[in-house]
Amino acid sequence: MSSNLHGLPDSPCIGVCSTLFDEICKGCGRTAGEVSNWVFLSEEEKRVVWERITREGTAIRFRNDRL
């Protein structure tokens, strides 16, 4: 299912969550706060997060060799 954010998935989550142990999720690149509050963020706030995690590109979501 897609959001109104230019065809992006509803969430950056790829089911590889590490926020119990890491401040930044290794799967999607969001902070623990962003993960837990995602459903409450506005479209603009979500867009800002998507832009940041895409720009950083360090999460498994953005790796070519991902699971």
PAZAPA-4460 file (N, C-alpha, C; in steps of 0.05 Angstrom, whole numbers, plus 32768, in hexadecimal, padded with zeros to 4 digits):
% residues 67
    n_x    n_y    n_z   ca_x   ca_y   ca_z    c_x    c_y    c_z   seq   type   mol
   8011   7FE8   8000   8000   8000   8000   8012   8019   8000     1      M     A
   800B   802D   7FF1   801B   8045   7FEF   800E   805D   7FFD     2      S     A
   801E   806F   8006   8014   8088   8011   8012   809D   7FFB     3      S     A
   800D   80B5   8003   800B   80CB   7FF0   8027   80D7   7FEB     4      N     A
   803C   80CA   7FF4   8057   80D5   7FF2   8064   80CB   7FD9     5      L     A
   8059   80D2   7FC2   8065   80CC   7FA8   8069   80AE   7FA3     6      H     A
   8056   809E   7FAB   8058   8081   7FA6   806A   8072   7FB9     7      G     A
   8073   807F   7FCF   8083   8071   7FE3   8071   805E   7FF3     8      L     A
   807D   8049   7FFE   806E   8037   8010   8064   8047   8028     9      P     A
   8050   803D   8035   8045   804A   804D   805A   804F   8062    10      D     A
   806D   803D   8063   8082   803F   8078   809D   8035   806C    11      S     A
   80B3   8040   8075   80CD   8037   806C   80D5   801B   8076    12      P     A
   80C5   8010   8089   80CB   7FF7   8096   80CE   7FE0   8081    13      C     A
   80E3   7FD0   8086   80E7   7FB8   8075   80E7   7F9F   8086    14      I     A
   80DE   7FA2   809F   80DC   7F8B   80B1   80F6   7F82   80BD    15      G     A
   810A   7F93   80BD   8124   7F8D   80C9   8129   7FA2   80DE    16      V     A
   811A   7FA1   80F4   811B   7FB6   8108   8131   7FB1   811C    17      C     A
   8140   7FC6   8122   8155   7FC4   8136   8152   7FDA   814C    18      S     A
   813B   7FE7   814D   8138   7FFD   8160   8137   7FF5   817D    19      T     A
   8136   7FDB   8183   8138   7FD3   819F   8155   7FD6   81A9    20      L     A
   8168   7FD5   8197   8184   7FD6   819E   8193   7FEE   8193    21      F     A
   8188   7FFA   817E   8195   8010   8170   8184   8029   8170    22      D     A
   8190   8040   8171   8181   8059   8170   8176   805E   8154    23      E     A
   8185   8054   8140   817C   8056   8124   8178   8039   811A    24      I     A
   8161   8034   810E   815B   8019   8104   816D   8012   80ED    25      C     A
   8179   7FFB   80EE   818B   7FF2   80D8   817B   7FEA   80BF    26      K     A
   8162   7FE4   80C3   8151   7FDC   80AC   8147   7FF3   809B    27      G     A
   813C   8008   80A9   8130   801E   809A   813E   8039   809D    28      C     A
   814E   803C   80B2   815D   8055   80B5   814F   806A   80C6    29      G     A
   8137   8063   80D1   8129   8076   80E2   8132   8074   80FF    30      R     A
   812E   8089   810E   8133   8088   812B   811D   8078   8138    31      T     A
   8123   806F   8151   810F   8060   8160   80F6   8070   8163    32      A     A
   80F8   808B   8168   80E1   809C   816A   80D1   809E   8151    33      G     A
   80DF   809F   813A   80D1   80A1   8120   80C2   8087   811B    34      E     A
   80CE   8070   8122   80C1   8056   811E   80A8   8055   812F    35      V     A
   80AA   805B   8149   8093   8058   815B   807D   806C   8156    36      S     A
   8084   8083   814B   8070   8098   8146   8067   809B   8129    37      N     A
   8070   8089   8118   806C   808C   80FB   804E   8091   80F4    38      W     A
   803C   8082   8100   8020   8085   80F9   8014   80A0   8101    39      V     A
   8022   80AE   8113   8018   80C8   811D   8025   80DF   810E    40      F     A
   803A   80DA   80FD   8047   80F0   80EF   8036   80FA   80D8    41      L     A
   8038   8114   80D2   802A   811F   80BB   8038   8116   80A2    42      S     A
   802A   811A   808B   8036   8114   8071   8051   8123   806D    43      E     A
   8051   813C   8076   806A   814C   8073   8080   8141   8085    44      E     A
   807A   8139   809D   808E   812E   80AF   8099   8113   80A3    45      E     A
   8087   8103   8098   8090   80EA   808C   80A1   80EF   8074    46      K     A
   809A   8103   8064   80AA   810A   804D   80C7   8112   8055    47      R     A
   80C9   8122   806A   80E3   812A   8074   80F4   8112   807C    48      V     A
   80E7   80FF   808A   80F5   80E7   8093   80FE   80D7   807A    49      V     A
   80EC   80D3   8067   80F3   80C4   804F   810A   80D1   8041    50      W     A
   810A   80EB   803F   8120   80FA   8031   813A   80F5   8040    51      E     A
   813A   80F7   805A   8152   80F3   806A   815D   80D7   8067    52      R     A
   814C   80C3   806B   8156   80A7   806A   815F   80A0   804E    53      I     A
   8153   80AB   803A   815B   80A6   801E   8176   80B3   8019    54      T     A
   8179   80CC   8022   8192   80DA   801E   81A9   80CC   802D    55      R     A
   81A4   80C4   8045   81B9   80B6   8054   81BF   809B   8048    56      E     A
   81AB   808C   803F   81AF   8073   8031   81BE   805E   8040    57      G     A
   81BF   805E   805A   81CF   804B   8069   81BF   8033   8072    58      T     A
   81A5   8034   8072   8194   801E   807C   8194   8007   8067    59      A     A
   818E   7FEF   8072   818C   7FD8   8060   8178   7FDD   8049    60      I     A
   8163   7FEC   804F   814F   7FF2   803A   815C   7FFD   8021    61      R     A
   8172   800B   8023   817E   8018   800C   8197   800A   8001    62      F     A
   819E   7FF3   800D   81B5   7FE5   8003   81AE   7FD3   7FEB    63      R     A
   81BF   7FD1   7FD8   81BB   7FC0   7FC1   81BB   7FA2   7FC8    64      N     A
   81CA   7F9B   7FDD   81CC   7F7F   7FE5   81BA   7F78   7FFB    65      D     A
   81A4   7F87   7FFF   8193   7F83   8016   8186   7F67   8015    66      R     A
   817B   7F5F   802B   816F   7F45   802E   815C   7F3E   8019    67      L     A
***
